[in-house]
Amino acid sequence: MNIYLDDTYVKENLIPFSLTRHVADINIGIFSIREKWEKLTEGVATISNSSENAVVINAALIPTVDNYQTIIDKSKSGVFIGEDDSIKIIKYPWHIFQLNDWALRMDFKLISKEKQSQKIPETVQVIQSEDVFISEGSQIAHCILNASTGPIYIAKGAQIMEGAMIRGPFSLGENAVVKMGAKIYGATSIGKQSVVGGEIKNAVIFDYSNKAHDGYLGDSVIGSWCNLGAGTTNSNVKNNFSPVKMQLSHQLKNIEVGNKAGLIMGDYSKSAINTSFNTGTVVGVSCNIFGNEMPPKFVPNFTWGNETYNIDKAIVDIQKWKQSKQQQMTNQEIEILKNIHQNLKHA
């Protein structure tokens, strides 16, 4: 049996993240949606063209140990799959942080079934150690891990420096780093080779991004290859505690999100030191945020301060950032970025 993860009908409402990746490659919990399917079905999930024999599944559905077979069976039968207590769907980008607590707990069940945790180092202060999973090759010392509020997962090669305080549910990806004295609350997921510090709460940071210094990030989703300058902070609640609204593009109207929502930032975007983001801000792909005023709540793709980011300069700058983490841009990435840039007036 083959599984084809189809994002045809869900991409538009998941920008900016769906502009640069297949919806199945969105991170939530410990893994991306595609990685979850691969683990649960032994690698039969694909995002390539569907075949006649494939089971076509909505790529925005989040599979778990408990629900994946139900999703397969219903998809085979052509039954509409709605959201309930056991099946969750990412319909909009803010659902990534809103569903992350649940997704972390579900992924932890999958991990703990597959593998055995390494021994917790003696210098680490732990609460509810049975819900802490430490992978081989990680570096952890003189920090606090509190899993009484949710499970904590530390991937291979990850590092938690001394003085960091972490409350679950939480996951730290391969070769990612939590810096000294960081304060991290659940439900937070940090992607591979990302670096984080300061105060973070209920946030998902994709692979290869940095929020390495002091400043607050809460109820937010940060794409890949982003950098938040020192002191960058977002608001996540309005002073009158009224509902927050977000705008994903010029074409889509403001949508009510809930009472808490911080920053949505697309891939390859950056903020200058001491940037302050308003409640419910959406930043597009490849933006460079700087200036004396608070950024607007909707920042279009390829924004450079108050101007448009030149595509050739953007590609050169992205290449430099990728080289800093021993990565290279692919031809596919360049073509995707050029296509987004060409369609700026329609974004």
N, C-alpha and C positions, 0 to 999 in steps of 0.2 A: 504494500500500500504506500502510495506517495501522497504527500500533503503539499498543496499549493497555497501559499499565503498571499491573498489578494488584497492590495490596498487601493484599488481603482476608485472606490466610492468613498474612501475615508481620508484621502490625502488633503483635500482642500481645507478642511477644518483643523488640520494638525500642523499648519505652517506656524512658525518658520522651520520647524524640525523636518517636516516632510519635503521641504524644498531640496534638501541635500542628502537625504537618505530614504530608503524604503521604510514604511511605517513599522515593519517587523524588526527593524534595527534600532528602534527607540528603546532606550534603557528605562526600566522601572523595576524596583526591587533590587535583586542582586545581578540579574542578567537582562539582556535584551529579550524581546518577545521571541525572536527567531532562536536564540540560544535556549530558551525554555523549551520550545518545541523540539529542538534537536536532542536535548537531554531526555525529554519524556518519551520520544519516539525513536530513539537511537539513530538520529541523523537523517530521517527521511523528509524533513520539512525543506521546502525550497521557495525562493521568490522568483525563480526563472519562469519562463512561459509554461502555462498549465498544459498538461496532457490529458487525454481522454480518460485515463485511469486514475487521475489524481482527485483527491478530495479537496474541494475548494473551500478555504476557510478565511473568514474576515481577519485580516492581519492585525486589526486593532483589538481583537479578543485576547485576553491574558490567560494563558493556560497554566494550570497548577496540577499537582499530584492528584487532587481530588476531583477536578472538573474536566481534564483534557479528553477523556474518553467520551464523556457526554457531548462535548463540543464536536468531536469527530462524528459520533453517531447522528447527531442532529444535522450536521452539515451534509452528511451522506444522503440523508432523507430529504434535504431541501427545506428543513424546518427553520423558520426565523428564530434567531437566538437573541433574546433580550437580556438585559442586565438583571441579576437577582443576587441573593446572598452569596452564591458560590461562583457566579460568572460575572466578571467585570470587563468593561469596554472603555478604551481611551477614545473618547469622542472629541475632546479638545485638549490643547497642551496642558492646561491647568489640572486636568485629571491625573497627570503624571505625578504631581506632588500630593494631590488629594487621595489617590489610591495607593501611595507608596508604602504606608504603614502595613496595609493588608498584603501587598505584593512581597514585601520583605519577609513577613512571617511565612507566606506560602513557599517562597524560594528557600528559606531556611529549612523547612521540612524536607525539601528535595535534596539539599546538600547533606543534611544529617543522615539521610537514608543511604547515600552513596559512599560517604567517606567517614574517617575517624579524625577528630580534632587532635592537633598537637598539644602537648602539655603547656599550660599557662605559666609563663615565667614567674619566679618567686617575687620579683620586685613589683609585679602588677597587682594592684588592689582590685579585687573582683567581687561583684555582687551577683549571685545566681549563676555560678560558673557553668552549670549544665547547659545554659543557653548561650554560651560563648564558643564559637568555632574559630580556631586559629590554624591557618594553612602552613604547610612546610615552607621554610625559607623566609618567613616574615620576621620583622625586627620590632619587638615591643618591650619597653622597659619603663618603670617608674611612672605609670599612668593609671587612670581609674577607668574601669569598664563596668558599667552598671546595666546588667541585662534584666533587672527586675521589671523594667517597663517594655521590654521587647528583646528579641535575640540580636546578637552581635556577630558579624561575619568578617573575618580578616583574610584576604586572599594572599596567594603566593607572592613573596617578595615585597609585600606592603610594609610600611614603617609607621609606627606611632611613637613620636618623640616624648620625652619626659615632660610631665606636668599636664599632659592633655587629659581632659575629662569628657567621657563619652557615655551617653545614655542611649539604650536601644529603643526601637529597632534601628540598626545601623549596619551598613556594609561598606567595606573599603576594598577597592579593586586591586588587581595585580600591579605591583610596583608603584602604587599610589603612596602619598605621604601626608600624615597629619603632623603639623608643626608644633613646637613647644607651646604649652599653655592654651591650646585650642579648647573651646567650649562647644561641644556638639550635642544637640538634642535630636531625638527621633522625630519623625521618621526620615532619616537622611541616607542617601546613597552617593558614594564617590566613585567615579569611573577610574579605569586603569590609567596609570601614569599621571593622574591629576595630583595637585598639591593644594592643601587647604590649611587655613589657620583662622584665628579670630573666632567669632560666634556664628554658628550655623544652626538652623532649626527647620525641620521638615522641608528639606531641599534635595533635589536630584541634580548632580553635576556629572555630565557625560565625560567620556574619555579625553585625556590630554588637555584638560583645562586647569587654570590656576585661580584660586581665591586664597592667596598665600599669606595675607596679612590681616591686621585687625580691621574691624568693620562687621556689620551685621548682614547676613543673608538668610531670609526666612520665607517659607511658603513660595518657593521659586524653583525654576528649572533653567539650568545653564547648559548650553550646547557644547559641542566639542571644539577644541582649539580656541577657547575663550580665555581672556585674562582680565580679572578685576583688579584694578590698581589699588595700592594701599589706601585704606580708609573708605573704600567704596561701601556704601550702605543702602539698603532698600527699606522702604516702609511696607508693611504687610497688612495694615489695618487703618481704616479712616478714623479720624478723631471722633466722629459722631457714630462710629460703628455701623454705618449704613452699608448696604451691599456694594461690593466692588465690581466695576465693569471693565472688560478688556476688549481691545480692538486688534484683530489679527492681520488685517490688510485694509487698503483703501476701499476695497470692494465689499468687505464684510462690516456690518454694523457692530456697535458696542454690544457685548453679551454679558449678562449678569453672571458672575462667577461664584459668589458667596461672600461671607463677611471677612475672609482673609485671603489675600492674594498679593504676592510680591512682584518678582521680576521674571519675565520670560525672555530669554536671550538666545538668538540663533547662533549657529556655528560661526567661528572665525571672528567673533566680535569682541571688542575690548573697551574698557572704561579707564579714564585717567584717574590719578590719585584724588581721593576725597570726593568722588562723584556720589551724588545723592539721587536715588531713583524713587519716584513717587509710587504710591500704592497702585498696583495693577498696570505696571509698565511693560510694554512689549517692544523688544529690540530685534530687528531683522538680522539677516545674514551679512557678515563682513562689514560691520559698522565700527567706527572709531569715535567713541563718545568723549568729548572734552568741551570746555568752555566755562564761562562764569555763571551761567544760569542752570537751573535744574532741567534735565532733558525732558522733552515732551513725553506723554504717556504712550505715544505710538511713534517709533523711529523706523522709517523705511529701510529696506535692504540697501547696502552700500552707501550709508550716510557717513560723511567725514566732517565732523563738527557741524557746520550749517551748510555744507556743500555735498556734492556727490563724489564718492570715492572712485578715482580712476581705476579701471579694471586691471590694467597692466601693473600699476603700483600695488594694488591689492594682492595680486598673485605673487609678486616679488616679496611682499611683507609676510604673506602666509607661508611661503617657502622658508623664510628665515625662522619663523616660529616653529615650523615642523622640524627643521634641522636641529633646533635647540633640544628636541626630544628624540633625536636620532631617527626621524621619519622623513619621508619625501612625498611631495605631491604627486598624485597620479594624473595621467591624461584624462581620466574620467572625471576627477575632481575639477580640473581646469575647465573642461567642457561644461560641466554643471554650473559652475560659477559664471562663465561667460553667458550662458543661456539666461540665468537669473538677471544679470546685468542688462542684457539686451531687452528684457521685458520689464524694466523698472517702471515705466509709465503705466503699466497695467497692474502693478503689484498692489 
